[in-house]
Amino acid sequence: MPLKTVAKAEIKRLEILAPDGTVDKALLPKVSDALLLQIYRLMFSIRRFDERAVMLQRSGRLGTYPMITGEEATQCVPPLCLKPSDWVVPTYRGGGVYFARGMRMRDALLYWAGDDRGTRFPEGNNDMIFSIPVGTHLTQVAGLAWGEKLKKTKGVALTYCGDGTSSKGDLHEALTFAGQFKLPAIYVIENNHWAISVPRERQSASETLAQKAWGYGVAGLQVDGNDPLAVYQATSEAVARARAGGGPTLLECETYRLSHHTTADDATRYRSEKEVESWRKRDPISRMRKFLTAKKLWNDKKEKELEESTTRWIDQEVRAYESFPPPNPLDMFAHNYALAPRALIEQRAELEELLKFKGGARILTELPPAEGRFP
């Protein structure tokens, strides 16, 4: 007796803008010229910032830094589909996400210099700081989405993970919960083909990462992650579905990390330059520039003006970052409790006395006021 087919899975891929700048007009999203230009300027600016941040790290003026070069479309575009009140939780490679949400890059630099005063977000935004342990935020985002559903706000929670993290239990637990309760959550897998030195084909035997959504009652789609228009269309549809009560979406955005994993990595040890060059030809910024030029929205003069204004902006952010006063060491005891317990109070007092001993009373008076509630 033949077996019955009880379910079929099908994963589609969305591509709109080709590397040569041509588009599939049937799939072209209805977006304004202003938004198209905004997408290009965001991607261009964050790449230049990325390049400067690496130079700062190499010259000892910044700590370990995770580059996003090559992934600008998946970083900068999804936030443009959201409201400030929607929740966004990137990964540590989320500089472009925060930038698109309006974060000052001087604060981003401060954070990567090891100063938690850099975790400041624009007023009114529901942005959360990433966690370095990969995947731990994914179930938390399901909780944020559940909260929005319970409050009936029509709010959305969007988060990211890498292809390596998609192999962890955190994603599967999050999708189980999000699918069961039809939560307004969007999970973006940035499939950049390398989890540090582990290639994508070693991460999962599945043909796509998007099909992992199917087992949890979650909508799944594979997207050309180097195609800003496809990323915008896919995210917009996912956001609309979530707001309408249609449940969560998993987007596999296939992109590529053109640079090292971080400034502490040497990618030349595990991948070939030929592979990198093949992906460089699919660069999201290059194809967007070709598209805008063909639409008569861009030209060499505007490119030069953007280059100059971006350089001035980065110079300004670096100067502001390096002008921050040193942090007060006592702040390590702040914001841990609504009211500090005795042990913490005693430890803080001990450090305060030590600081006075080492540098006299002057060291405390020259630092910013300490934060937190202490008797």
Summary of the structure (lengths in Angstrom):
residues: 375
radius of gyration: 22.6
end to end distance: 78.0
largest distance: 88.4
contacts: 1197
relative contact order: 0.14
helix: 48%
strand: 10%
